[in-house]
Every structure is written in structure tokens, then in C-alpha cells.
């Protein structure tokens, strides 16, 4: 398989077309080729790179938590400005945009709506559209694969973790999403997608990720392919008082709490919806976060395992499993304060859990004493089927 970055670097005609242009680059630590060489280093040898942009967690990927901002700085080697799109601003300013004629987007995404790199993609596309700037997407794999799951974001729920009305697990690459954004928001920018070669999102064993390719964290807590697969479900825990494993070495792969018996929770989950447990192993475990929620306390919970023979890509339903877990906790612990009250990604007037979900439907299902797994399945299926139908025309890979 060849990444969009590698395709560009091997294409003399494309490189020649960029000669004489001031080129910007949106990148982060995972913006590497198959030999783990960074795109900023590689492209600066071929093109006139005049500036670079870092998304959430920074170009260096050093910022650990949400809403920890990165400053602008000057690259000590290339002596070019590195602008932060997660600092004083999250949308590039006109001054930032004045530093380039064409901008390359080379971010490794996780395939989940709330992962903010795709919002950065949209914001840059919108500003390029306003200023008649060209944008080139160096396409990369979606490690979560083609499977679609979750509610579509409702109108009025747009935020930095909600760029568009797409499901939580959207199934597209960043190049395919760019095509959708351009169409959906009727943007007039000059947009080029440099496709990958040999990308097979429906093929085992990687299903969207070449397992021979080394994993580089696109953000500090995205530590593995296993995390990327579980993330469309485990990210829900960010809006709760439970721990999503921050402060451990397996953030967003393990979830739990210091004051809940997860043995009982797992037993009840399997009783309520055994069909949702197919394709994955949930291993009961204990952990102690060194920082963040439940810091220094022994937590009981479980870990998602897609790194085993039991993994079945088509059957694995992380969003449903975490929703079911929260439903069971509400039933076993009726007075438990599940929802965390805080400003999530700069949204202060809505409950964080609902911001993550792009609407109140999941919380309503959890809190409804009479709702069943079949009810959630029916609601989700409606959104999932509509997105399958709508997104087909943007697919670049079979």
C-alpha cells in the first residue's frame, strides 16, 4: 500500500506543478511515510514549504488532554512559522492563510466523528474557499474501516467535535470526507485528493489498516489500532464521570470506575444484548489512573480486545456496547451521577455527553426505564442506513 504522501513524492509531474508555489502543510506526529520519515522533512526537500499547521495536541503531539492548547512557534530547522489550530484560534486566520498559495493536508484520522482533525479539515476547506486557495488532501487509511455505527449529528449541534451530520463511526477516509464536506457545504475551493494505492478497507486482517505498517500515535492517547477500533464507543465516556483510562497506558481501550462493580455490569450486559458482544472480547480488569478522573483510585472495569482471533470486523459494535454499559449502570445504580458537568471542547451551554453524541437521543434511551436494546438498534439503524446510502458516491476505494 502507498499513502497519499508517498504517491505525491513519487509523482514528478505533480511535484513539478507545485514548483514556484508557496506550500503550507497541516501535519502531526503520525504524518509519516512507511519508513517513519515525517512529511514536513520529506516535502521540504521537494517543495517550497513556507508554513505548517498543527491540529489539536500540536504538531509534536505533546498535549495530553482535551482543551490543552498549543502555541505558535518557529521551526528551529526550517525557520518557518508553525501555526496552531488549537490555541488562540481553531479556525485559520487571514494572516495565517497569507503564508501559502496551496495547502497540503496530511493528518492521520481515526474514523470517528468527534476526532477533531476532521473539523480542522472542514475549517481549512472553508477558509480556502473564501480566499480562493487550493487544497490537496494526502489521503490516509481509516483504521476503523468501512463499518458505520452511531447516531448522525442533529442540526444545531455543530461544534469542534461535530463538523457535519455524519454518524459517530463514519467509514470514510479524510479524502472521501473532504469530497463530502465540499458537496454538503457547497464549497467552491479547488480541491485535489491524492489517493492511496493498494488500499483495501474491506480486506482482512487490517480492515482499513495495513497491519504491517507501524502505528504512530496521531494523538497522545491514540496508542494502538485496538484503540482506534474501540474509540467510537469508548469516547462516550469522556462525557461521563467514569474513567476512559486516561492516566493509564491503555486510554480509551479500558473503561471503568472506582465505585462500580463491573463484574455485575458485564454479566447484565451479556444477558440484555448477547448479540452486541459478537466480534470482540471484553476482558474484566482493574486499573489505577495516575491522573484525570478517579486519579489514584483502584478502578474496576473492562478492556476491549480486537487484537485477538475472536475479532470480527463486521460484527463489532463499540458504540452499542458502551451505550449498553451505561444503560446497565443506570439500572444497577439508579442514583449514580453518570454525566459529567463541564465545558467540552468549548461548548458551555449543552451537556457534554450530548455534545459528543450530536444530540440527546442516546441519553434519552439510557434514562428511559422502559427502553430496550432493540429500541436503540432501531433508532441507530435508521441513521446508519441513511448514511450508507448518502456516502456511497464519495467512496474512492472498494
C-alpha positions in Angstrom: 0.0 0.0 0.0 1.2 3.5 -0.8 -0.1 6.5 1.2 -1.2 9.8 -0.5 2.1 11.3 0.8 4.1 8.5 -0.9 2.1 8.8 -4.1 2.9 12.5 -4.3 6.6 12.1 -3.6 6.9 9.6 -6.4 5.0 11.7 -8.9 7.4 14.0 -10.7 4.5 15.7 -12.7 2.6 16.6 -9.6 5.6 17.9 -7.8 6.6 20.0 -10.8 3.1 21.5 -10.8 3.8 22.8 -7.3 7.1 24.3 -8.2 7.1 28.1 -7.6 4.2 27.8 -5.2 4.3 28.7 -1.5 3.1 25.5 0.1 1.6 25.0 3.6 1.3 21.7 5.4 -1.1 20.5 8.0 0.6 17.7 9.9 1.2 16.0 13.3 3.4 13.2 14.6 1.7 10.5 12.6 2.3 12.3 9.3 4.9 9.8 8.3 5.7 7.5 5.4 6.3 3.7 5.5 9.8 4.3 6.8 8.5 6.7 9.5 10.0 9.7 7.9 8.0 12.8 8.6 6.1 14.6 5.8 7.4 18.0 6.8 11.0 16.8 6.4 10.3 14.9 3.2 8.2 17.6 1.5 10.5 20.5 2.4 13.2 18.8 0.3 11.0 18.8 -2.7 8.8 21.9 -2.4 8.8 25.4 -1.1 7.2 24.7 2.3 6.6 28.2 3.8 4.5 27.3 6.8 2.9 24.4 8.7 -0.2 24.0 10.8 -0.8 21.8 13.9 -4.2 20.4 14.9 -5.3 19.5 18.4 -2.5 18.1 20.5 0.0 20.0 18.4 2.4 19.3 15.5 4.6 17.4 18.0 1.6 15.6 19.7 2.8 16.7 23.1 -0.5 18.0 24.6 -2.1 15.2 26.6 -5.7 16.2 27.3 -8.6 17.9 25.6 -8.7 21.7 25.7 -4.9 21.9 26.3 -3.9 24.5 23.7 -0.7 24.6 21.7 1.2 27.9 20.9 2.5 29.1 17.5 6.3 28.7 17.1 9.1 28.9 14.5 10.5 25.6 13.3 14.1 25.5 14.6 15.4 23.7 11.5 13.3 25.1 8.6 12.8 28.5 10.1 9.2 28.6 9.0 6.1 29.6 11.2 4.2 26.7 12.7 0.7 27.8 13.4 -1.5 26.3 16.0 -5.1 25.5 15.0 -5.8 24.5 18.6 -4.6 27.6 20.5 -5.8 31.1 20.3 -7.8 30.1 17.3 -9.2 26.8 15.9 -10.0 28.3 12.5 -7.1 29.6 10.4 -6.9 33.4 10.3 -6.5 35.5 7.2 -2.9 36.3 8.3 -2.1 32.6 8.6 -3.7 31.9 5.2 -1.5 34.6 3.6 1.6 32.4 4.1 0.7 29.9 1.3 -0.8 29.5 -2.1 -1.7 25.9 -1.7 -2.0 23.8 1.4 -1.5 20.1 1.9 -3.5 18.1 4.4 -1.6 15.1 5.8 -3.3 14.1 9.1 -3.9 10.5 10.2 -7.6 10.3 11.3 -9.3 7.7 13.5 -12.6 7.4 11.6 -14.7 8.8 14.3 -16.9 12.0 14.0 -15.7 13.6 17.3 -12.0 13.2 16.5 -11.2 16.9 15.8 -8.8 16.5 12.9 -11.8 16.3 10.5 -13.2 19.5 11.9 -9.8 21.1 11.2 -10.1 19.7 7.7 -13.5 21.4 7.3 -12.4 24.7 8.7 -9.4 24.9 6.4 -11.5 23.9 3.4 -14.0 26.7 4.3 -11.2 29.3 4.6 -9.6 28.2 1.4 -13.0 28.5 -0.3 -13.3 32.1 0.9 -9.8 33.1 -0.2 -9.5 31.1 -3.5 -6.7 28.9 -2.1 -6.0 25.4 -3.4 -6.1 22.4 -1.1 -4.6 19.0 -1.6 -5.5 16.0 0.6 -2.8 13.4 1.0 -5.1 10.6 1.8 -4.5 8.1 4.6 -6.3 5.0 5.9 -9.3 4.9 8.2 -8.2 2.4 10.9 -11.8 1.9 12.0 -12.6 0.6 8.5 -15.8 0.9 6.4 -18.3 -0.2 9.1 -20.7 2.5 10.1 -22.2 2.9 13.6 -23.9 5.6 15.7 -26.3 8.4 15.6 -26.0 11.2 12.9 -25.4 14.6 14.4 -28.5 16.7 14.6 -28.8 20.2 13.1 -27.9 22.8 15.7 -25.4 20.5 17.4 -22.4 21.6 15.4 -19.2 22.0 17.4 -15.5 21.3 17.2 -16.4 17.7 17.8 -19.3 17.8 15.3 -18.3 19.1 11.9 -21.2 17.6 10.0 -24.3 15.4 10.3 -22.4 12.1 10.0 -22.5 9.1 12.3 -20.0 8.5 15.1 -18.2 5.8 13.1 -18.4 7.2 9.6 -16.4 4.7 7.5 -14.6 7.3 5.2 -11.0 8.3 4.7 -10.1 12.0 5.1 -10.0 12.3 1.3 -13.5 10.9 1.0 -14.7 13.2 3.8 -13.3 16.2 2.0 -15.4 15.3 -1.0 -18.5 15.1 1.2 -17.7 18.4 3.0 -17.3 20.2 -0.3 -20.6 18.9 -1.6 -22.6 19.2 1.7 -21.4 22.7 2.5 -21.3 23.8 -1.2 -17.7 25.0 -1.0 -16.1 26.4 -4.1 -12.4 25.7 -3.4 -10.0 23.9 -5.8 -9.7 20.5 -4.1 -7.5 17.7 -5.1 -7.4 14.2 -3.5 -4.2 12.3 -3.9 -5.5 8.7 -3.5 -3.7 5.9 -1.8 -2.6 2.9 -3.9 -3.4 -0.6 -2.8 -5.8 0.5 0.0 -8.3 -2.3 0.8 -10.7 -1.1 3.5 -12.8 -4.3 3.4 -9.9 -6.8 3.4 -8.8 -8.9 6.4 -6.9 -8.8 8.7 -6.5 -5.0 8.8 -9.9 -3.8 7.5 -8.7 -0.3 6.7 -5.2 -0.5 8.3 -2.2 -2.3 6.8 -1.1 -4.2 9.9 2.5 -4.4 8.6 2.6 -0.6 8.9 4.0 0.7 12.2 1.5 2.6 14.4 2.4 6.2 15.3 0.1 7.9 17.8 -1.9 10.6 16.0 -2.7 12.0 19.5 -1.2 11.0 22.8 -4.0 8.6 23.9 -4.4 7.0 20.4 -1.9 4.4 21.2 -2.9 1.4 19.0 -5.1 0.0 16.3 -7.1 -1.6 19.1 -7.8 1.9 20.5 -8.9 3.2 17.1 -11.4 0.4 16.7 -12.9 0.8 20.2 -12.8 4.6 20.1 -16.3 5.2 18.5 -17.7 3.7 21.7 -15.2 4.5 24.4 -15.1 8.2 23.5 -18.6 8.4 25.0 -17.0 8.0 28.4 -15.3 11.4 28.1 -18.7 12.9 28.8 -19.3 10.9 31.9 -17.8 10.6 35.4 -16.4 7.2 34.7 -12.8 6.8 33.6 -11.9 6.3 29.9 -8.5 5.1 31.1 -6.7 8.4 30.9 -3.8 8.3 33.2 -3.1 4.7 32.2 -1.2 3.1 29.3 -4.4 2.0 27.7 -6.6 5.1 27.5 -9.8 4.6 25.5 -9.2 0.9 25.4 -10.2 0.4 29.1 -13.1 1.9 30.8 -14.3 1.7 34.4 -14.8 3.4 37.8 -13.7 3.1 41.4 -17.2 2.8 42.8 -18.9 0.3 40.4 -18.9 -3.5 40.3 -18.1 -4.2 36.7 -18.4 -7.9 37.2 -22.1 -7.3 37.7 -22.3 -4.8 34.9 -20.7 -7.2 32.4 -22.9 -10.1 33.4 -26.0 -8.0 33.0 -24.8 -6.6 29.6 -24.4 -10.1 28.2 -27.8 -11.0 29.4 -29.5 -8.0 27.9 -27.9 -8.0 24.5 -25.7 -11.0 23.7 -25.8 -10.2 20.0 -23.8 -7.0 20.6 -20.9 -8.9 22.2 -20.0 -10.7 19.0 -16.7 -10.0 17.3 -14.8 -8.7 20.4 -13.7 -9.8 23.9 -14.4 -7.6 26.8 -11.9 -8.6 29.5 -12.7 -7.7 33.1 -9.8 -5.8 34.6 -8.5 -3.4 37.3 -6.5 -0.2 36.8 -5.4 2.9 38.7 -5.3 6.2 36.8 -2.2 8.3 37.6 -4.1 11.5 36.6 -7.5 12.6 35.4 -10.8 11.0 36.6 -10.5 8.6 39.6 -6.9 9.5 40.0 -5.0 7.3 42.4 -8.1 5.0 43.0 -8.4 1.4 42.1 -10.9 1.1 39.3 -12.9 -1.9 38.2 -13.8 -2.1 34.5 -13.1 -3.9 31.3 -10.8 -3.7 28.3 -11.8 -4.0 24.6 -9.8 -6.6 22.7 -9.9 -6.6 18.9 -6.3 -7.8 18.9 -7.4 -11.5 19.0 -8.8 -14.3 16.9 -12.3 -13.5 18.2 -12.3 -10.2 16.4 -14.9 -9.9 13.7 -14.8 -6.5 12.0 -18.4 -6.6 10.7 -19.9 -7.7 14.0 -18.0 -5.5 16.4 -20.3 -2.7 17.8 -18.4 -0.5 20.1 -21.0 2.3 20.2 -23.7 -0.1 21.2 -21.6 -1.8 23.8 -20.7 1.4 25.6 -24.3 2.6 25.4 -25.5 -0.7 26.9 -22.9 -0.5 29.7 -24.2 3.0 30.6 -27.8 1.7 30.5 -26.9 -1.2 32.8 -25.1 1.1 35.2 -28.2 3.3 35.4 -30.4 0.3 36.2 -28.0 -1.2 38.8 -27.1 2.2 40.3 -30.2 4.4 39.9 -28.7 7.4 41.7 -25.2 7.2 40.2 -24.1 10.6 38.7 -23.2 9.3 35.2 -23.0 12.6 33.3 -20.0 14.9 33.8 -20.9 18.6 34.1 -18.1 20.6 32.3 -17.4 22.6 29.2 -16.5 20.0 26.5 -14.4 21.4 23.6 -15.5 24.9 24.3 -19.3 24.2 24.4 -20.6 25.6 27.6 -24.4 25.6 27.1 -25.0 21.9 26.4 -24.4 18.7 28.4 -21.0 17.3 27.3 -22.4 13.8 26.8 -25.0 15.1 24.3 -22.4 17.3 22.6 -20.3 14.1 22.0 -23.4 12.3 20.6 -24.5 15.2 18.5 -27.9 15.3 20.2 -29.9 13.9 23.2 -31.1 10.6 21.7 -28.6 8.3 23.5 -29.1 9.9 26.9 -32.9 9.7 26.5 -32.5 5.9 25.7 -30.3 5.3 28.7 -32.6 7.2 31.1 -35.9 5.7 29.8 -36.7 2.8 32.2 -38.8 1.1 29.6 -36.3 1.3 26.7 -34.8 -1.9 25.4 -31.7 -2.7 23.2 -34.0 -3.4 20.3 -35.2 0.2 20.6 -31.7 1.6 20.3 -30.9 -0.8 17.4 -34.0 0.5 15.5 -33.0 4.2 16.1 -29.4 3.7 15.1 -30.2 1.6 12.1 -32.2 4.4 10.6 -29.3 6.8 10.8 -26.7 4.2 9.7 -28.7 3.1 6.6 -29.2 6.7 5.5 -25.5 7.5 5.8 -24.6 4.3 3.9 -26.8 5.4 1.1 -25.6 9.1 1.1 -21.9 8.4 1.5 -21.6 5.8 -1.4 -20.9 8.5 -4.0 -17.9 9.7 -2.1 -16.1 6.4 -1.9 -12.7 6.3 -3.6 -11.8 2.7 -2.7 -13.6 -0.6 -3.0 
